[in-house]
Amino acid sequence: MSPLWTYFWPVFALGIALGLVGGMIGFRIKRRWIWALAVLLAIGGAALWHDPIGAADRFTRSVEATARDSLVSYEMTQVTARLHKAPLTRRLMLSGQADDFQRSELVQILGEVPGVSGATWSQSGGMPLLLEAAIVAVVGFLAGLILAYVITLRRRYNAQWRW
């Protein structure tokens, strides 16, 4: 199973749940500030999932172990691959001794490791993983909000039929 799936799926599910609950309450009592509170709770839940609960550490260990196994299988043990940290991103930083051909091929090979956005020999990072988790939580919230709207709309539509 992809490390991205195990990292992002709980955050997305939390966003859906909070969007559904916040939307049901917000649509029923007509208070829009409840949506803002639910979005903040979803982003806070993503932040809690990222660091205190330890999903980022599990993600890092999984991706770096897969990259290390790939390097060992290609007999490139003098090269190391680590995720960019401070802030943690999904970009692999490569270091070690390799010629030009090996460098270009390792960038391609290790860029295809599940959970990695790309590999590079430079120290440049990408989008922080915490920001990606917050975006996924907001997308989940919007999906839950749409579900809540559909449920509320159906309830309002069926309310006219009182026989």
Buried (B, 14 or more C-beta within 10 A) or exposed (E): EEBBEBBBBBBBBBBBBBBBBBBBBBBEEEEEEBBEBBBEBBBBBBBEBBEEEEBBEEBBEBBBEBBBEBBEEBEBEEBBBBBBEEEBBBBBBBEBEBEEEBBEEBBEBBBEBEBBBBBBBEEEBBEBBBBBBBBBBBBBBBBBBBBBBEBBEEEEEEEEEEE
